[in-house]
Amino acid sequence: TVPELEKSKSIDEVFKELNELVGLQKVKDSLHDLVDLITLKNKTKDDLKINNINLHMVFLGNPGTGKTTVARLISDILYDLKYIKQNKLIEVSSKDLVAEYVGQTAVKTMNVVEKAMGGILFVDEAYALADKGNDNSFNGEAIATLIKAMEDHRDNLVVIFAGYTKEMQDFLDSNSGIVSRIGYTLEFDDYTNDELKAIFSGMVKKAGFVLEEDALVEVDNLINEHRFDKNFGNARFVRNLYEKTVIKHATNTAKYSDKDMLKTIKEYYKEKYPYDYFYTPKKDVE
């Protein structure tokens, strides 16, 4: 079999997958522009004096807004365009880069960089690397090592830093060399209610269920109830909601064999079936 990291999708296949993602219009537009630029450079070779393209990136956005998913699609895109040699994405966080003792952080960080060489290094929650004094005394060393690798290996490595918009500013301010080596900044907006409902509906449809309109209204109510929670997770919240819904559905239909009933997600069961439990996990009914 073909090794996983060598599998390739065409640009058309990648953008079909990208365009099927709910929302993210600004990100989609930026990636189309990026592909056009790389394609122009590839077509013209030395005929046009286009500077080497800097593809190190920063992803800004809240949890569950699609950052990791898009990073994987970028790996497909850059591999198809022969910009990276291997279709691989190495995902790490600060704990994978920073060591506990003096002299070990640079080595630990470079070991990670070497694993990502030829592909993409995706540093999630990169703001945790922001040096805030003695508590993070080795973080600056990790950042300095990454910056040097980004410069020395820019033809063989793409680094993507990702995290919450506000906290990422501390990270970008922590070392003046970071911003100068970033070629692209992609902003991942929070999903709207309609987009979150579309994500939920898509999960339901993909699993083969039918979703009644009343149940979708209840989903909208739950999104409104929780979207301003401190750690609201956007699409992660919706996936969790969907999974709990299916569990509740399985419990509510355990004694029945009617295929239409088993496939239909309702707000609650009415007189035809002796249940009135909410499907969605807004509350449990005794």
C-alpha positions as CSV (number, residue, x, y, z in Angstrom):
1,T,0.0,0.0,0.0
2,V,1.0,3.6,-0.5
3,P,2.3,5.2,2.7
4,E,-0.2,7.6,4.2
5,L,2.2,10.6,4.0
6,E,2.6,10.1,0.2
7,K,-1.0,10.0,-0.7
8,S,-1.9,12.9,-2.9
9,K,-5.1,14.8,-3.8
10,S,-5.5,17.0,-6.8
11,I,-6.1,20.7,-6.3
12,D,-9.6,20.2,-7.5
13,E,-10.2,17.5,-4.9
14,V,-8.8,19.6,-2.1
15,F,-10.9,22.7,-3.0
16,K,-14.0,20.5,-3.3
17,E,-13.3,19.3,0.2
18,L,-12.5,22.9,1.3
19,N,-15.6,24.4,-0.3
20,E,-17.8,21.8,1.4
21,L,-16.7,23.1,4.8
22,V,-19.3,25.4,6.3
23,G,-18.2,29.1,6.6
24,L,-14.5,30.1,6.5
25,Q,-15.0,32.3,3.4
26,K,-12.0,34.6,4.1
27,V,-9.8,31.5,4.6
28,K,-11.1,29.9,1.4
29,D,-10.4,33.2,-0.6
30,S,-6.9,33.4,0.8
31,L,-6.1,29.9,-0.2
32,H,-7.4,30.4,-3.7
33,D,-5.1,33.4,-4.0
34,L,-2.2,31.5,-2.6
35,V,-2.6,28.6,-5.1
36,D,-2.9,31.1,-8.0
37,L,0.4,32.8,-6.9
38,I,2.3,29.5,-6.6
39,T,0.8,28.3,-9.9
40,L,2.0,31.4,-11.6
41,K,5.5,31.0,-10.2
42,N,5.6,27.4,-11.3
43,K,4.4,28.1,-14.8
44,T,6.8,31.0,-15.4
45,K,9.8,29.5,-13.6
46,D,12.6,32.0,-14.3
47,D,10.7,34.1,-16.8
48,L,9.3,36.3,-14.0
49,K,11.3,37.6,-11.1
50,I,8.8,36.7,-8.4
51,N,10.5,36.6,-5.0
52,N,10.6,33.3,-3.1
53,I,7.2,32.8,-1.5
54,N,7.2,32.9,2.2
55,L,4.6,30.3,3.4
56,H,5.1,30.4,7.1
57,M,1.7,31.2,8.6
58,V,-0.2,32.3,11.6
59,F,-3.8,31.0,12.1
60,L,-5.9,33.2,14.4
61,G,-9.2,32.0,15.8
62,N,-11.2,30.5,18.7
63,P,-11.4,26.8,19.3
64,G,-13.4,24.7,16.9
65,T,-13.2,27.1,13.9
66,G,-11.4,24.7,11.6
67,K,-7.7,25.6,12.0
68,T,-6.4,22.1,12.1
69,T,-8.7,20.9,9.3
70,V,-7.5,23.7,7.1
71,A,-3.8,23.0,8.0
72,R,-4.3,19.4,6.7
73,L,-5.8,20.7,3.5
74,I,-2.9,23.1,3.0
75,S,-0.6,20.2,3.3
76,D,-2.5,18.5,0.4
77,I,-2.3,21.7,-1.6
78,L,1.4,22.4,-1.2
79,Y,2.3,18.8,-1.9
80,D,0.2,18.7,-5.1
81,L,2.0,22.0,-6.2
82,K,5.3,20.4,-5.3
83,Y,6.1,23.1,-2.8
84,I,6.7,20.5,-0.1
85,K,8.3,17.2,-0.7
86,Q,6.1,15.1,1.6
87,N,2.4,15.3,2.3
88,K,2.8,15.4,6.1
89,L,1.6,17.6,8.9
90,I,3.4,17.3,12.3
91,E,1.1,18.7,15.0
92,V,2.7,19.8,18.3
93,S,2.1,22.1,21.2
94,S,4.5,24.0,23.5
95,K,5.1,20.9,25.7
96,D,6.5,19.1,22.7
97,L,9.1,21.9,22.2
98,V,10.1,23.1,25.7
99,A,12.3,20.9,28.0
100,E,12.6,21.0,31.8
101,Y,16.3,21.6,32.1
102,V,18.9,24.0,30.8
103,G,20.4,23.2,27.4
104,Q,17.7,20.7,26.4
105,T,15.0,22.9,24.8
106,A,16.9,23.7,21.6
107,V,17.7,20.0,21.1
108,K,14.1,19.0,21.8
109,T,12.7,21.7,19.4
110,M,15.1,20.8,16.6
111,N,14.2,17.1,17.0
112,V,10.6,18.1,16.3
113,V,11.7,20.4,13.4
114,E,13.6,17.5,11.8
115,K,10.5,15.3,12.0
116,A,8.6,18.0,10.1
117,M,11.3,18.6,7.5
118,G,9.9,18.3,4.0
119,G,6.4,19.1,5.2
120,I,4.5,21.3,7.6
121,L,5.0,21.9,11.3
122,F,1.7,22.9,13.0
123,V,2.2,24.5,16.4
124,D,-1.2,24.6,18.1
125,E,-1.9,27.0,21.0
126,A,1.4,28.7,20.1
127,Y,0.7,31.5,22.5
128,A,1.8,29.2,25.3
129,L,5.3,29.8,24.1
130,A,5.1,33.5,24.9
131,D,7.9,34.2,27.4
132,K,6.3,35.5,30.6
133,G,9.3,35.5,32.9
134,N,10.9,32.8,35.0
135,D,8.0,30.4,34.8
136,N,8.6,30.0,31.1
137,S,12.4,30.6,31.1
138,F,13.0,28.1,28.3
139,N,10.2,29.2,26.0
140,G,12.3,32.0,24.5
141,E,14.9,29.4,23.5
142,A,12.2,27.3,21.8
143,I,11.0,30.3,19.8
144,A,14.6,31.3,18.8
145,T,15.2,27.8,17.6
146,L,12.0,27.8,15.5
147,I,12.8,31.2,14.0
148,K,16.3,30.0,12.9
149,A,14.8,26.8,11.4
150,M,12.2,28.9,9.6
151,E,14.9,31.0,8.0
152,D,17.5,28.2,7.4
153,H,15.0,25.7,6.0
154,R,12.4,27.9,4.3
155,D,12.7,25.8,1.1
156,N,12.1,22.6,3.0
157,L,9.7,23.5,5.9
158,V,6.5,25.4,6.4
159,V,5.7,26.4,10.0
160,I,2.1,27.3,11.0
161,F,1.5,28.9,14.4
162,A,-2.1,28.7,15.6
163,G,-4.1,29.9,18.5
164,Y,-6.7,32.3,20.0
165,T,-6.6,35.7,18.4
166,K,-6.0,37.8,21.5
167,E,-3.5,35.4,23.2
168,M,-1.5,35.0,19.9
169,Q,-0.7,38.7,20.0
170,D,1.5,38.1,23.1
171,F,3.3,35.4,21.2
172,L,3.9,37.5,18.2
173,D,5.2,40.3,20.4
174,S,7.5,38.0,22.4
175,N,10.2,38.0,19.7
176,S,10.6,40.5,16.9
177,G,11.9,37.9,14.5
178,I,8.6,36.0,14.4
179,V,6.4,38.5,12.5
180,S,9.1,39.2,9.9
181,R,9.2,35.5,9.0
182,I,5.4,35.1,8.7
183,G,4.1,35.3,5.1
184,Y,0.4,34.7,5.7
185,T,-2.0,35.4,8.4
186,L,-5.4,33.6,8.2
187,E,-8.3,34.7,10.4
188,F,-10.8,32.0,11.4
189,D,-14.1,33.7,12.4
190,D,-16.5,32.2,14.9
191,Y,-19.3,30.4,13.2
192,T,-22.7,32.0,13.0
193,N,-25.8,30.2,14.4
194,D,-26.9,29.3,10.9
195,E,-23.4,27.9,10.1
196,L,-23.3,25.9,13.4
197,K,-26.8,24.5,12.6
198,A,-25.6,23.6,9.1
199,I,-22.6,21.7,10.6
200,F,-25.0,19.8,13.0
201,S,-27.4,19.0,10.1
202,G,-24.5,17.8,8.0
203,M,-23.4,15.4,10.8
204,V,-26.9,14.1,11.1
205,K,-27.3,13.6,7.3
206,K,-23.9,11.9,6.9
207,A,-24.9,9.4,9.6
208,G,-28.1,8.6,7.8
209,F,-30.6,10.3,10.2
210,V,-33.4,12.6,9.3
211,L,-33.7,15.8,11.3
212,E,-37.1,17.3,12.1
213,E,-37.4,21.1,12.0
214,D,-38.5,21.2,15.7
215,A,-35.3,19.5,16.7
216,L,-33.2,22.0,14.7
217,V,-35.0,24.8,16.5
218,E,-33.9,23.2,19.8
219,V,-30.3,23.1,18.5
220,D,-30.5,26.8,17.8
221,N,-31.7,27.4,21.3
222,L,-28.8,25.5,22.8
223,I,-26.3,27.3,20.6
224,N,-27.7,30.7,21.8
225,E,-27.6,29.4,25.4
226,H,-24.0,28.5,25.3
227,R,-22.2,30.5,22.6
228,F,-21.0,33.1,25.0
229,D,-19.6,30.6,27.5
230,K,-16.0,31.2,28.2
231,N,-14.8,28.1,26.4
232,F,-17.4,27.8,23.8
233,G,-16.0,25.5,21.1
234,N,-17.8,26.4,17.9
235,A,-17.8,23.2,15.8
236,R,-16.4,21.2,18.7
237,F,-19.5,22.2,20.7
238,V,-21.7,21.1,17.8
239,R,-19.9,17.7,17.5
240,N,-20.4,17.2,21.3
241,L,-24.0,18.1,21.0
242,Y,-24.5,15.7,18.1
243,E,-22.8,12.8,19.9
244,K,-25.0,13.4,23.0
245,T,-28.0,13.6,20.8
246,V,-27.3,10.2,19.2
247,I,-26.8,8.7,22.6
248,K,-30.1,10.1,23.8
249,H,-31.7,8.9,20.7
250,A,-30.4,5.4,21.2
251,T,-31.9,5.3,24.7
252,N,-35.2,6.7,23.7
253,T,-35.7,4.2,20.9
254,A,-34.2,1.2,22.6
255,K,-37.6,-0.6,22.8
256,Y,-38.8,0.1,19.3
257,S,-38.0,-1.3,15.9
258,D,-39.9,1.1,13.6
259,K,-37.3,2.1,11.0
260,D,-38.7,5.6,10.4
261,M,-38.6,6.2,14.1
262,L,-35.1,4.9,14.5
263,K,-33.8,7.2,11.7
264,T,-35.7,10.3,12.7
265,I,-34.3,12.8,15.2
266,K,-37.1,14.8,16.9
267,E,-37.2,17.5,19.5
268,Y,-39.2,14.9,21.6
269,Y,-41.4,12.0,21.2
270,K,-45.1,12.7,20.9
271,E,-48.2,10.6,21.6
272,K,-47.3,8.0,19.0
273,Y,-44.4,7.0,21.2
274,P,-44.5,7.1,25.0
275,Y,-41.5,9.3,25.4
276,D,-41.2,13.1,25.9
277,Y,-37.5,13.3,26.6
278,F,-35.5,16.0,24.9
279,Y,-33.2,14.6,22.2
280,T,-30.7,17.4,22.7
281,P,-28.9,17.5,26.0
282,K,-30.5,20.7,27.2
283,K,-31.8,18.9,30.2
284,D,-32.6,15.4,31.4
285,V,-36.2,14.5,32.2
286,E,-36.7,12.2,35.1
